[in-house]
Amino acid sequence: MNVWAKMITALRGGANEAGEAIVDSQALRILDQEIRDSSDELRQSKDSLAAIIARQKLSEEKSANVRTKIADNEGYALKALDKDDMDLAHEVAAKIANLENQVKTEEEAGAGYATSAEQLRSAIKAAERDIQRMKQQIDTVKATDNVQRAQAAVSERHSGSNTKLRTAMDSLDRIKERQALRSAEMNAARELADETDDKSLDSRLEDAGIKVKSKSAEEVLERLKNRQSKA
């Protein structure tokens, strides 16, 4: 298989997958439409059944009417025979034969209509049962789908709330950390300010002669040198 053939096969496969995905996503809608189509076909079948039954009844009525005519003409033929009018009797007999052929034709047609009606009636009943079962199953599937959608929504919201909660907790920890750092900085600033204030106050007291200045190592060493020279 060359490259182009493989590409065409891949495109066909992708188109098939896309088509299946569309069918899956619209499965319930397709089922509803298929049920509506089946119901329409069932109504058409019932219309056809009604037409067949009407034709059957019409054939039965025709057969009954012809049989009445046959009975009347048989009476006429008998009277002709009684009068020994063979020509008239033969003519009536021919008419009776024609009427009997009509009866046979109508009875055969009626029997055919009856058979067709019975077969169609059975098919309609089976179709009605199938459609009813299918509707019940579709209702169950829809209910299950609604429940699963609700569960998925709840799960998604719960997952989302957990994510948001974790994010909020992280933000809270960062805020607490910044506040702790700011508090430490302010404490350090106060301590530095206090130290500066203490040093400034000591200097002013020493300058005023109120507080004796602290001795330095140089001053102590100078004093010791002076003491040594005097000795």
C-alpha positions in Angstrom: 0.0 0.0 0.0 1.5 3.3 -1.1 1.4 6.5 1.0 -1.6 8.0 -0.8 -3.6 4.9 -0.2 -2.7 4.9 3.4 -3.7 8.6 3.8 -7.0 7.9 2.1 -7.6 4.9 4.4 -6.7 7.1 7.4 -9.1 9.8 6.3 -11.9 7.2 5.8 -11.2 5.9 9.3 -11.3 9.3 10.8 -14.6 10.1 9.0 -16.0 6.8 10.3 -14.9 7.6 13.9 -16.4 11.1 13.6 -19.6 9.7 12.3 -19.8 7.2 15.1 -19.1 10.0 17.6 -22.0 12.0 16.2 -24.3 9.0 16.3 -23.3 8.3 19.9 -23.8 11.9 21.0 -27.3 11.9 19.3 -28.2 8.4 20.3 -31.4 9.3 22.3 -32.6 11.7 19.6 -32.1 9.1 16.9 -34.0 6.5 19.0 -36.9 8.9 19.4 -37.0 9.6 15.7 -36.8 5.9 14.9 -39.7 5.2 17.3 -41.7 8.0 15.6 -40.9 6.5 12.2 -42.0 3.1 13.4 -45.2 4.5 14.8 -45.9 6.2 11.5 -45.3 2.9 9.7 -47.6 1.2 12.2 -50.4 3.7 11.5 -49.9 3.1 7.8 -50.2 -0.6 8.3 -53.4 -0.1 10.3 -54.8 2.0 7.4 -53.8 -0.9 5.0 -55.5 -3.4 7.3 -58.7 -1.3 7.4 -58.7 -1.2 3.6 -58.1 -5.0 3.3 -60.9 -5.7 5.8 -63.2 -3.3 3.9 -62.5 -5.2 0.7 -63.1 -8.5 2.4 -66.5 -7.4 3.7 -67.3 -6.0 0.2 -66.5 -9.4 -1.3 -68.6 -11.2 1.3 -71.5 -8.8 0.6 -71.2 -9.4 -3.1 -71.1 -13.2 -2.5 -74.2 -13.0 -0.4 -76.0 -10.9 -3.1 -75.0 -13.3 -5.9 -76.1 -16.3 -3.8 -79.5 -14.6 -3.4 -79.7 -14.2 -7.2 -78.6 -17.8 -7.7 -81.5 -19.0 -5.4 -84.0 -16.8 -7.3 -82.8 -18.1 -10.7 -82.9 -21.7 -9.5 -86.6 -21.1 -8.7 -87.1 -19.7 -12.2 -85.3 -22.6 -13.8 -87.5 -25.1 -11.9 -90.7 -23.3 -13.0 -89.4 -23.4 -16.6 -88.8 -27.1 -16.2 -92.2 -27.6 -14.8 -93.6 -25.9 -17.9 -91.3 -28.1 -20.0 -89.8 -24.9 -21.5 -86.3 -26.3 -22.0 -84.9 -23.3 -23.8 -85.9 -21.0 -21.0 -84.7 -23.4 -18.4 -81.3 -23.7 -20.2 -81.0 -20.0 -20.5 -81.7 -19.6 -16.7 -79.2 -22.4 -16.0 -76.5 -20.6 -17.9 -77.2 -17.5 -15.9 -77.0 -19.5 -12.7 -73.6 -21.0 -13.8 -72.3 -17.5 -14.4 -73.5 -16.3 -11.0 -71.9 -19.3 -9.3 -68.6 -18.5 -11.1 -68.9 -14.9 -9.7 -69.5 -16.3 -6.2 -66.4 -18.5 -6.5 -64.4 -15.5 -7.6 -65.7 -13.3 -4.8 -65.2 -16.1 -2.2 -61.6 -16.6 -3.3 -61.0 -12.9 -3.2 -62.6 -12.7 0.2 -60.5 -15.6 1.5 -57.4 -13.9 0.2 -58.4 -10.7 1.9 -59.1 -12.6 5.1 -55.7 -14.3 5.1 -53.9 -11.0 4.3 -55.9 -9.2 7.1 -55.0 -11.9 9.6 -51.3 -11.8 8.7 -51.2 -8.1 8.8 -53.2 -8.0 12.1 -50.6 -10.4 13.7 -47.8 -8.2 12.3 -49.4 -5.1 13.7 -49.8 -6.6 17.2 -46.2 -7.8 17.2 -45.1 -4.3 16.1 -47.2 -2.7 18.8 -45.6 -4.9 21.4 -42.1 -4.2 20.1 -42.7 -0.4 20.0 -44.2 -0.5 23.5 -41.2 -2.4 24.8 -38.9 -0.1 23.0 -40.6 3.0 24.4 -40.3 1.5 27.9 -36.6 0.8 27.4 -36.0 4.3 26.0 -37.7 5.8 29.0 -35.4 3.7 31.2 -32.4 4.7 29.2 -33.4 8.4 29.4 -33.9 8.2 33.1 -30.5 6.5 33.5 -28.9 9.1 31.3 -30.5 11.9 33.3 -29.3 10.4 36.6 -25.8 9.9 35.2 -25.7 13.5 33.9 -26.8 14.7 37.4 -24.1 12.6 39.0 -21.5 13.8 36.6 -22.5 17.4 37.3 -22.4 16.9 41.1 -19.0 15.1 40.7 -17.7 18.0 38.5 -18.9 20.6 40.9 -17.4 18.7 43.9 -14.1 18.3 42.0 -14.2 22.0 41.1 -15.0 23.0 44.7 -12.1 20.9 46.0 -9.8 22.6 43.5 -11.1 26.0 44.5 -10.8 25.1 48.2 -7.2 24.1 47.7 -6.5 27.3 45.8 -8.1 29.3 48.6 -6.1 27.5 51.3 -2.9 28.2 49.3 -3.8 31.8 49.0 -4.6 32.0 52.8 -1.3 30.5 53.6 0.5 33.0 51.5 -1.4 35.9 53.1 -0.5 34.5 56.6 3.1 34.3 55.6 3.2 37.8 54.3 1.5 39.1 57.4 4.0 37.2 59.6 6.9 38.7 57.6 5.4 42.2 57.9 4.9 41.8 61.6 8.5 40.6 62.0 9.7 43.6 60.0 7.7 46.0 62.1 9.0 44.5 65.3 12.6 44.7 64.0 12.0 48.3 63.1 10.7 49.1 66.5 13.7 47.4 68.2 16.0 49.4 66.0 14.1 52.6 66.8 14.3 51.9 70.5 18.0 51.2 70.3 18.6 54.4 68.4 16.5 56.4 70.9 18.4 54.9 73.9 21.8 55.8 72.3 20.6 59.3 71.5 19.4 59.8 75.0 22.6 58.5 76.6 24.7 60.9 74.4 22.6 63.9 75.4 22.8 62.9 79.1 26.6 62.6 78.9 27.0 65.8 77.1 24.9 67.6 79.8 27.2 66.1 82.5 24.2 64.3 84.0 25.4 60.9 83.2 29.1 59.8 83.3 30.4 58.8 80.0 31.5 55.2 79.8 35.2 54.7 80.0 37.0 53.4 77.0 40.0 51.1 76.9 42.2 54.0 75.7 41.2 56.1 78.7 42.0 53.3 81.1 45.3 52.6 79.5 46.2 56.3 79.5 45.4 56.5 83.2 47.6 53.5 84.0 50.5 55.0 82.1 50.1 58.2 84.1 50.1 56.3 87.3 53.3 54.4 86.3 55.2 57.6 85.4 54.4 59.2 88.7 55.6 56.2 90.6 
